[in-house]
Amino acid sequence: MFIRNLVMAGLLALPLMAVAAEDPAVASLNQRLVALQADVQTADAASFEKLQAQQAIAALAKAKRKELDNARYLAERRVAIAETAARTAVAAREVDQLERTRSELLIEAGRREVTKARQEAERLRMQSQIQAEEAERLRLAAEAETLARQDAETALTSVAGRQQQRLSAAQQNAAKLAREEAELVSGHRLPASKFASRGEVFTLTGDAFAAGQASLSADAANQAKALAEYLNIGKKGRVTIEGYDSANGVGQRRAQALKDALVAAGVGASRVQVTGRKAASTRARSAEVIIAP
């Protein structure tokens, strides 16, 4: 087994020997990976993480100057993850072995001195607990390293436009789920909405108010309840309400009436600003609720 591990370690090192002299980081990282494979305890552990580390080292060896820093960071992280994963696997095996030993000692205790055997079992239990806690710590560290690796990979493979598209898609999907939850909790439908540069815009159409009046119609009041649930679920941005009417002052009162309905349903009053605007007849008797991004 030891000879096989040495052979595997040698094979692992061969692809990078030709370029190791050009970049000390490549040689150093490759040596760590070879040492991990040559170690009897870690040779058969974390195979996937070792492969990823080897690929990252190869990528570092071929990286162009402008990509060198990111490639070196990713290679270092992947080697560290492989080392951590291997140590975690070794620790887990040791914990299993200790548990088996503890069970055997408990059986032997029935044949020998019961008190002495129990004391030894307790000692091993404590040791197992310490090993388990260490294994858990290593697992959490490995998860943290994995997150760091994912961040590094995102930085290497993404461009600003693609990131913005993903962010927008994620925000819209989150908003969709929040809308569904708000409608389910409130029992009412939300008004129509769209995403714009100023944020997410909900529009209460022309039948939300009676002509020349500021009080909400029954349908608009129900929409306000659903909208309040939506704002309380997780939308933390500031809210601006714009009320419209062809007559002076009515739009402002409509915006205030809509704010009062939201506040009554649990939305913080300090989050909400209101403004009234004159509008053409096509937009009169309507209001917009803008949630800042």
Buried (B, 14 or more C-beta within 10 A) or exposed (E): EEEEBBEBBEEBBEEBEEBBEEBEBBBBBBBBBBEBBBBEBBBBBBBEBBEBBBEBBBBBBEBEEEBEEBBBBBBBBBBBBBBBBBBBBBBBEBBEEBBEBBEEBBEEBEEEEEEEBEEBBEEBEEBBEEBBEBBEEBBEBBEEBBEBBEEBBEEBEEEEEEEEEEEEEEEEEEBEEBBEBBBEBBEBEBBEBEBEEEBBBBBBBBEBBEEEBBEBBEBBBBBBBBBBBBBBBEBEEEBBBBBBBBEEEBBBBBBBBBBBBBBEBEBEEEBBEBEBBBBEEEBBBBBBBBBEE
